[in-house]
Amino acid sequence: MMDKVIEHKAVLVDRVKEIFSDVSGFVIDATVGTGGHSYALLSSNEKISVIGVDRDSEALEVASVKLFPFRDRVVLINDKFSNLPQILERLKIDSVAGILVDLGVSSLQLDDPDRGFSFRFDSFLDMRMGLSGRAAADILESLSVRKLAEIFREFGEERQAYPIARKIVEVRKKKPLKTTFDLRNIVYEVKGRTKEGKIDAATRVFQALRIYVNSELEELKNLLSSALDLLSSGGKITVISYHSLEDRIVKRTFKSWSVGEKNEITGQILPGSVRGKMLTKKPIVPSLVEINENPRSRSAKLRVFRKCI
Ligand SMILES: C[S@@+](CC[C@H](N)C(=O)[O-])C[C@H]1O[C@@H](n2cnc3c(N)ncnc32)[C@H](O)[C@@H]1O
């Protein structure tokens, strides 16, 4: 794997540095990936130590090399970020000054033909970010038309979800569906190869399946449900998301933390239920210059919340 040399370009790096410039103490990089954001944080703010988490052990190998100059201020953990409470307990750390979450997949995963994330390469349809759980090919083999259609519609907002699901079940009766090209060809057969705006006809189905395989939305909800307990007072959580399903969850959660809960009878805000302030009314997005340099940044949206109590 180490001889493949695939680079992941971290997104909105200068903004992330700015956000954490007044922070001192532990910052959890919950999706450390190949270490781009962590490197920027550690080199720009010497008061920060990083707890870098990723479910992908290959990414952590790359991160450990990149972050070697800061080895006294870094610990890397191969785990899912929904396990952050247990991770901190094991490290005997009560709370942290910051949490950074850069969702989605890294270029290391997308551009590696062996990982089966992309329909650009013909390979086993795997799509797992970590090694546990079922590969996408197993899921295509076993789920009903209804369930497959639900996945494509819910996680990919795919309009032709049902015809694609029906075709998958029809084809798999004749031969097993094993590869990225097997799936891509079914989508093209149903939808044609015409692009939808800038995106390929197969993009939505691949995105949907990846989200399902890795339980991405549940992971995000679990992380957010424990994040405030892990942050110290004044601590900040920053989330970068790449599609509307994720961004909606982040936006609604941050909003609910900032407006608090109402007493159902009096309509008054319950004491202690306002947990802090949303520091980004509108999400921060990459500049045109950044998008030109790194087209994968184009859909990024960054939101920040500061915990007060
Ligand atoms: C966009 S990349 C992060 C890139 C990183 N910020 C950098 O600068 O290199 C997303 C990373 O999050 C990881 N990831 C996604 N969901 C995760 C989860 N639930 N728990 C832990 N890691 C996760 C992926 O394996 C991937 O390496």
Ligand as a Chemical Component Dictionary entry (heavy atoms), coordinates in Angstrom:
data_LIG
# 
_chem_comp.id                   LIG 
_chem_comp.type                 NON-POLYMER 
_chem_comp.pdbx_formal_charge   0 
_chem_comp.three_letter_code    LIG 
# 
loop_
_chem_comp_atom.comp_id 
_chem_comp_atom.atom_id 
_chem_comp_atom.alt_atom_id 
_chem_comp_atom.type_symbol 
_chem_comp_atom.charge 
_chem_comp_atom.model_Cartn_x 
_chem_comp_atom.model_Cartn_y 
_chem_comp_atom.model_Cartn_z 
_chem_comp_atom.pdbx_ordinal 
LIG C1  C1  C 0  -12.028 13.664 4.067  1  
LIG S1  S1  S 1  -11.054 12.466 4.851  2  
LIG C2  C2  C 0  -10.180 13.363 6.074  3  
LIG C3  C3  C 0  -8.914  13.960 5.569  4  
LIG C4  C4  C 0  -8.082  14.630 6.631  5  
LIG N1  N1  N 0  -8.759  15.757 7.216  6  
LIG C5  C5  C 0  -6.740  15.044 6.073  7  
LIG O1  O1  O 0  -6.400  16.241 6.177  8  
LIG O2  O2  O -1 -6.030  14.188 5.526  9  
LIG C6  C6  C 0  -12.186 11.597 5.828  10 
LIG C7  C7  C 0  -11.561 10.519 6.687  11 
LIG O3  O3  O 0  -12.522 10.207 7.693  12 
LIG C8  C8  C 0  -12.470 8.836  7.957  13 
LIG N2  N2  N 0  -13.757 8.475  8.526  14 
LIG C9  C9  C 0  -14.964 8.589  7.952  15 
LIG N3  N3  N 0  -15.926 8.194  8.806  16 
LIG C10 C10 C 0  -15.304 7.852  9.959  17 
LIG C11 C11 C 0  -15.755 7.381  11.225 18 
LIG N4  N4  N 0  -17.051 7.175  11.450 19 
LIG N5  N5  N 0  -14.860 7.156  12.191 20 
LIG C12 C12 C 0  -13.518 7.368  11.959 21 
LIG N6  N6  N 0  -13.027 7.782  10.778 22 
LIG C13 C13 C 0  -13.908 8.036  9.793  23 
LIG C14 C14 C 0  -12.194 8.210  6.609  24 
LIG O4  O4  O 0  -11.609 6.936  6.766  25 
LIG C15 C15 C 0  -11.230 9.224  5.974  26 
LIG O5  O5  O 0  -9.892  8.874  6.211  27 
# 
loop_
_chem_comp_bond.comp_id 
_chem_comp_bond.atom_id_1 
_chem_comp_bond.atom_id_2 
_chem_comp_bond.value_order 
_chem_comp_bond.pdbx_ordinal 
LIG C1  S1  SING 1  
LIG S1  C2  SING 2  
LIG S1  C6  SING 3  
LIG C2  C3  SING 4  
LIG C3  C4  SING 5  
LIG C4  N1  SING 6  
LIG C4  C5  SING 7  
LIG C5  O1  DOUB 8  
LIG C5  O2  SING 9  
LIG C6  C7  SING 10 
LIG C7  O3  SING 11 
LIG C7  C15 SING 12 
LIG O3  C8  SING 13 
LIG C8  N2  SING 14 
LIG C8  C14 SING 15 
LIG N2  C9  SING 16 
LIG N2  C13 SING 17 
LIG C9  N3  DOUB 18 
LIG N3  C10 SING 19 
LIG C10 C11 SING 20 
LIG C10 C13 DOUB 21 
LIG C11 N4  SING 22 
LIG C11 N5  DOUB 23 
LIG N5  C12 SING 24 
LIG C12 N6  DOUB 25 
LIG N6  C13 SING 26 
LIG C14 O4  SING 27 
LIG C14 C15 SING 28 
LIG C15 O5  SING 29 
# 
